């Protein structure tokens, strides 16, 4: 496979992968310069669903922007909620009750599992295996039901508020969540037997699409992409926020840097998220879920604030600059997939088309989150 | 004026073969959807008719009423002729296939050769369709299909040659006749001819999957890579005929596997199982549909291999093993 000769570059052709293509999971367009089935150059073309979230934030009040965060990444919406409410709480010095922080962690981690499950199904679909998608959706459905019962929506959540969460959980949610944890733990061995240990899948992922730790640092890749390349970085551990320091969980890190490593990181992360949820349910304190005396019209003090959270795709940072008025002066969203995708062009040079699509799938792209 | 009974017989077979091919092509889609649904814990088609049995009919009407779009820039002749080139050889192959001792349209002495020859023609149809549609995805797909075809014809034909050596004939009826009397006489367990016979069946099966473009070897259709491969530009019945041709080819592959390895129409336990008789067309159909069932089962279980992985498998594993089998068999035949 490595006998790819650069001298034939004048015999190349351009293949437009997308914006409508089954493998790009959305309106991403990749301009592939190809020599036969070898990729000479890949250029992601972004902006097809750019919605100006950052500019929108500057034109509405602090609270009005909150529902937008659930639409940046619709698969792990609660983490994006979390990032934004945290930075605003920091700016406005709002104290959050402990129970609310626990609920935030529980729901955000469940949401992370649902995001990983969807990725798992879609990734195997990219590799041509159809059935795991429906198995994963079956499990994901339980999470959506649970989250619906407490947040009121199934996909684009807006559950967190400045100073807490909007709704307390009930006993049904607790028993349902415990039952789900048991169920998913029982099904993970099936996934591993059916998919992970499948010889075809192993051949397609192992040593395919290598991303070095250096490349991750160069492009600022975070999340499972960098953890699959041996960089032990997880915002929940290394810049702890919320009540994460109170839980015992590991950060799965794999050294190989191939697609298999990224796959394994996410599979292991599901188990770690379940552990966090389990501990949080055990330790759940009593008390209010909303801070008292949160002003109706928020006017944070002048200043420059940043807060990062670990989403299913990596480190999501929100930077807000407040001029003391009721709207942000500047709002900057640092979305993880944008950085993760940036290394795509370099990583896939010289690879074959099917492997490139496996690599793209292993990056776990959510297009609205890239374009914002 | 009276018609020659032979002509009436041939006409009856012509109608029968076309009906059989079309019926199978239509209802294998139904079977595939039902089986896939079962594997994925869904229900599958159920609205149209009992168990969704009328679904293929409705699908056919839908495809036929749709406009056959011939995009600007395509080669109209190749574009239109390609689906037919896929379907016709598949139907032609049915002519030589014996479903039972007497149920065969044309009992040719070179039946096996005819089928092998027609099996390659449908790739030509795919190639022409892809080239004619002037689409980059389709052309990549055609390139893949062609090298895949070259790679998999070789081990398949070597296995076929081995069986011809064992049987001493290319007449399909005679090949089945030699396997009479219980499953231990079938070629798959003909260990006296070559101890590698079960492996040979496995190779034949894998080659059949690759030949018929079925997952995990559906390189030329790979929907997550090439959108729809060679069929990208096709719509309506143009696409429908390609699809039917594909299923007809699966049926042919399953028929040939049944004839060569699984004793054709012979019962596995001729003395102990009382029903269907010792040799009956029902046994043939049971074996054939079992193979088709397995083919569908594999498709909905495994992810797709890569294109180079597929070629590596063929050139580095299947071809050497099939040649070893050939040499072993000829040695055994010479010695005993």
Interface residues (C-beta under 8 A of the other chain):
Chain A: X1 X13 X15 X21 X22 X23 X36 X37 X124 X125 X126 X127 X128 X129 X130 X131 X134 X135 X138 X194 X195 X198 X200 X201 X203 X204 X352 X353 X354 X355 X357
Chain B: X36 X39 X40 X41 X42 X136 X137 X140 X143 X215 X216 X218 X222 X223 X224 X225 X227 X300 X301 X302 X303 X304 X305 X306 X307 X308 X309
